[in-house]
Amino acid sequence: MPQGLPQPSYWASSIRAMKPLRIANVSAARSFSKFNVLKSNENRLSWVGPLQQPSDRGSNTSLIHSARATIRRLLARCQIQYKVMPFNHGFYQDCCHVAVQRGYPVPCSETFSPLTYFSTGTIYGATASAFGTSGYCDTTRGMEGGEHDTRHAQRVWIALCTAYAVFIDSIPRDIMISRELDNLRAFNDRLMNGEKQGNTVLDALADLLRNAPRVFGGPVPANLATNSILDFITATIVEVETEDMQVSTRAKQYPNYLRVMSGGSLVYAVAAFPPDIPFKEYIQAIPELTLFIGAVNDVLSFYKEELDGESNTHIAMMADQKGISRLVALEEFADIAVDMHGRVISILEGSSRSDLGAGIGSWGPGDDNGVDNQEREGDAGVIPHVSRASEAFKHFAAGYFLFHLSAGRYRLMEVGL
């Protein structure tokens, strides 16, 4: 731990077998040997290549053009600038350092390992967690050392949690069924009884959950984050066991219900706000924020999922249920994302809006996120004010888009944005 920085005691484990957690600023010159990470592996995963022009081969052309047009409109309507962030090697080393201290699995050169997923988690923690490095605004200037350390600890926590959750979500189906499904089924029971999980990744997730109260600044946001991860584990089981189930057209809300469970939107909503902001300043916006998180992910994952031939995605399920094409459904999800973006800002800034009940799709390009003419002219009765929570959300929204645009997982560099 560098001299002069307080140790984040709020994330010190009570488990004797593990060392107390410390968030360390790891020097770039420090050897990677202690992390069991080959330098070639880090170089292979770290950099997002130059943007590629879309290919005109085969049937992908229509998909590329549709995805590009929809994403461009979504960015413009949410007033988000397109950009890609270089990989943050320093933050990656911080996450590896913490993982090693806690006894978590770390990147290695094996064919199927947390390597790629550590990269994804690192990009998320560096961009989309509370006041990351999205470039929306510089929120760390003048910050007290303890406050910076607390926020950094939360970023490391959500980065590691994301890495292991994505790893679980990406386990090949044959391995999941033959080896890991029973471990997922037993996860909650083992967590409650303080027992070891069936593998090291689940052990790491369990330890992260036990430390959530020390990271999120209080029991309410910590409970929300914990419930979200437990729902993710349950939803993973449900998706495997209902893979061949036909979804009834009468089950109107089932796709949304499963999406909320499987997407972990709630933990990411809570992590959008630094622990020094009391939850009562943003709790009323959480329902809209979770919908925003899910809808943006659905839109920005669409291209990759279509190329992978996935048929059980949220967009695919809703398209089948409504009897519309997936491209039409994609546009509807973009409308939802824009709608929820404006509503979250409205709630957090305490403005009075006459159009909150106007319905999805009522805000078009150039509509200032749904702010109507009366509000722009100051006739809405309440003058919006910029709150700490509102600033945090705007920073998160920019970083959330940046995460998807920067992570190779989503293959958006192929779209030619």
N, C-alpha and C positions, 0 to 999 in steps of 0.2 A: 504494500500500500504506500503510495507516495506520501512523503511528509507533508503535513498541513491539511490533508483531506480527512474529514471525519469518517470513521468506519460505519457503514450502514448496519447498525445492530438490529434493525427491524427485520433483516433477513438472515439472522443467525439461527442455525438449526438446533433443535433440542435433541436431535438424534446423535448419540455418542459416536456412532461409527463414521460420521462425516465431520469434516472440518467446518468451523464457522465460515459462512460465506463472506467474502470480501469482494467488492467491485474494484478491480485494479486497472489502472491505465497502463496497459502493456506496451512497452517500448517497441517500436518497429524493428529495432536491432536484436530483440530477444529471440532466442532460438525457438523454432517450432517443434523441436524434438520432444519436448515434454508433453506436447499435445498429440503425439503419434500421428502427425499430419505430414504427408509428403508435400514439399513445396510445389512440386509439379501439380498436385491435386488442387492446391489453392489457386494456382495460376489458371488451371483449367476451368474452374468454376467462377472466377472472380469478375471477369470483365464481360460486359454486354457488348457484343460486336457492333460495328457500324450498321446503321439502318439499311436494310435491304429493300430494293424495289420489288414490288409484288410480282410474282411469276404469273404468266398468262397460260400456264399449262392446265389443260383439262378442265374439270368441273370446279376446281378451286378458284377460278377467276371470279365467278359470281359471289362466292363466299367472301373472298378478300375485299371486293368492292363494297359489299353490303356491310361487312364489319367495319371497314374503314370509315364509311359515311356515317354510320350510327355512332361510332366512338368519337368522331370529330364533332358531331352535333352535341353529344353528351358533354364533352369537355367545354365547348363554347357556352352551353346553357348553364353550366355550373361555374362558369368563369374560371376555369382551370387551364393553365398554360401547359402545352405538351412539352415534356422534356424527359430525359433519361439520366439517372444519377449513376456515376461510377461507383463501383463496389467499394465499400468502406472497410479497408483492411484492418484498421485500428479497432473498430467495433467488433469485427469478426474475431480478432484475437481476445478481446475482452470476454466475449461469449465462450470461447474455447477455454479461457482461463477459469471462468466460473464453473464450467462443466467439469473440468478436471478436478477442481477443489471439491465439488459436490459428489464426485464419483459417477457422473453421468456418462453415457456413451458419447464419444466424440468422433469427428470425421476420421476415416481411415481409407485405405486404398482397396478395400474389398468391393466386389462387384455391386452388392446390394448393402449399402451402409448409409448412415446419416449424412454422408458427404454433401450431396446435392441439397438435401433438406436443411442442413445448417446454413447453406448459402441463402436459401429462401427465407429462413427465419431471421438471418442477419439483415437482409434487405428490408424486411418488414419492420424490425425493431429500429433500424436506422432512419426509416422514412415515415412510417405511419403511426407509430406509437406516440404518446403524448410529447409534443414539441420535439419531434425528431429533427432531421436535417432536410426537410422538403424544400426549404428556400422561401416558404411563404413569408416568414418574418424571422428575425433573429431574436429569439426569446431568452437566450442564455447570457446576454450582456448584462452585467451588473448583478447577476444572480449570486446569492450567497452560496458558499461552498456546500453547506449541508443540503440546500434545496436542489442544487445541481446533482449532487450525489444521489439523492432520493429519486429524482426523475430518471437518472441513468440506471439505477437499479431496476426500476419498473421497465425500462426499455430492454434490458438484458433478460428479464423474466419473460416478457411477451415474445422476445426473439426465440428463446429456448423452447417455450411452450409451442410456438408456431412450428419450429423445426420438427419437433417430435410428433405433433399432430399431423403435419403434412406427410411425415414418414409413415405413420399409421394409415393414413388415407390412401397412400400409394403402394401399400403392400400388395403384391400380385395375388389375384383371387385364389389361385390354387394353394399358395402358402397360407393365406388367411384362413381358408377353410380347414386345411390339414393340420395347422400348427397353432395359429394365433387366436382363433375365434373363441376357444374355451378361456383363454387368458383375458380377453375382453369381457366375456360374460362374468368373470369372477372379479373384475377390477373394483367395482364399488364395495363388494363385500370385504375384499382384502384391504382396501383403503380404510374402511371403518374399523377393522380389527387390527390395524397396524401391521399387517403381514406383508411379506415380500411379494411383489407381483411376479408374473410369469416370465418377464424378460426385462432387460435393463432399460429399454425405452419407457415401458410402463412404470418402472420404478422411478425414473426421472420425472415423469408426469405427476406421479403421486407425491413426490417430494416438493415439486413446484406448487401443487395445490395446498400442501400443509403450510407453505410459506406465504401464501397469498395475503393473509392479513397483515404481514409485515411489509408487503410491497405496495398494497393499494390504499394504505392510510386509514383503514377502518373496516369494521365487520360488514357493512352493507355492500360496498363495492367488491370486497373480497368474496362475499357470499354469491353475488351475482356472477362474478368471474368463475368461481368454482362450479356453480350450477351449470354454467355454459359448457365447461369442459366435460362434466359428467354426462350432459345431454349429447355431446359429440360422440362420446364412447358408445352410448346407447344407440344413437342413430346409425353408427357404423355397423352395429350388430343387426339392426332392423333392415338396413339396406342389403346386407348379405342374405339374410333369411327370407326376405320378400322379393328377391331378385326376379322371380318368375311370376310374381303376383300381378294380376291385372287390376289397375286402379279404376275403381268405379267412377263413372261420370257424375254420380250423385255425391261422391265424396269431394265436394267443392273445395274445402279447406285443407284436405290432406297434403297436397303438394307443398303448400305454404308451411304447414305444421312441420313436415319432415325437413324442409329447407332451413327453418329456424333452428331445429335441433342439430342438424348436421353441419351447419355453416359456422358455428361458434360466434355468431354475430354479437352476442351479448358481451362476451369477454373483450372483444375488440372495441365495442362501444364504450365500455368502462375504461379501457386502457387508453382511449382517446384523450382522457383528461388526466392531468398530473395529480398525484396524491395530495398536493397541498390545496386543491380546489375541493371544498366540501361537496358531497354528493347531492345535497339539496339544491345546489346551483345548476345541476344538469339532469336530475333524475326524471323530470317531466318530459324531457326530449328523448329519453332512451327508446321508447317504442318506435318513433319515427327514425331514429338513428340506426336501429338494428335493421329496419327495412331498407334504409339507404345503403348500408354496408352490404346486405345481401343482394340488392338489385345491381349495384355497381359491379360486384364480383361476378354475378351472372352474365352481365353484358361483356365484361372484359375477359371472361373465361370462355365465351361462346366459340370463338375461333378455334382455340386449342381443342375444346371438347368435340367440335364437329369433325376436325381432322382425325381425332382419336376414335371416332365412331361411337361415342357415348350416347346411349339412348334413354338413360334414366336421369338426365339432368333436369333441373327445375324448369328451364325454358321448354325443354322437350315435353315434359309432363303437362305443363300448362297449355302448350300448343295442341297436344292430343286431346286434352279435355275440352278445349274450346273449339276444336275443329278448324284451326287456322295453321298457317305455315309457321315454321320456326323463325323465319326472318321477320314476319309480322309480330310474332311474340317478342322477338328481340327488341323491336321498336317500342313495344309496350313497356318492357322492363326498363328501357332507357327513360321513358316518360315517368315511370315510378321513381327512379333515382333522382331525377330533376325535381319532382314534386316533393320528395322527402328532404332533399337538400334545402330547399326554401323553407319548408316547415320547421326544420331543426333550427335554422337561423332565427326564424320568427319567434319560436318558443324561447330560445336562449337570450334573445335581445328584448323580450317582453313586449313586442309590438302587438298592436291590435290589428287584426286582418279581417277584412270582409270577405275574402275569397278562399279561406281555408277549407270550406266545404265545396269548392267549385268542382272538384273531381280531378282525377288523373288526366293529364294531357292538356290542361287548360293553359299551361305556360309554354309559350313557344320561344324560339330563339330570339334573343334580344329583350326578353321580358324582365330582366333584372331579377332573376330567381323568384318570380311570382309577385314582386312588389308592384301593386297597381298604381294607377295615376294619382289617386287621392293620397296614398302614402308618400309618393315621390314629392308631391306638392305640400305635404305637411298637414293634410286635412283629415287624417285618419283618427285623430283624437289623442293618440299616444305617440310620442316621438321615440323611435327606437334608440336604444343606447347600446354601446358595445361592451359586453361583459367579458370577464375573464374566460368564462365557459364558451362564449361565442368565438372568441379569438382562438381558443384551443380547438374548437370544432373546425374552423376554417383551415387551421394549420393541419389538422388531421385529414380533412377532405383532400387537400392538395397532396399530402403525403401518401394517402391511400391510393390515389390515381398513380402517383409516382412509383409506388411499390409494384403495381401491376405492369406498368410500362417498362420498368427496369429489370424485373425478374424474368429470366429466360424461360421459366416454367410456362408462361402464358403465350410465348411465341409471337408477341405483338410486333416485334421488329420485322416480321415477315409481311405485315399488313401495309407498311409504307405510310405511316401517319405523318 
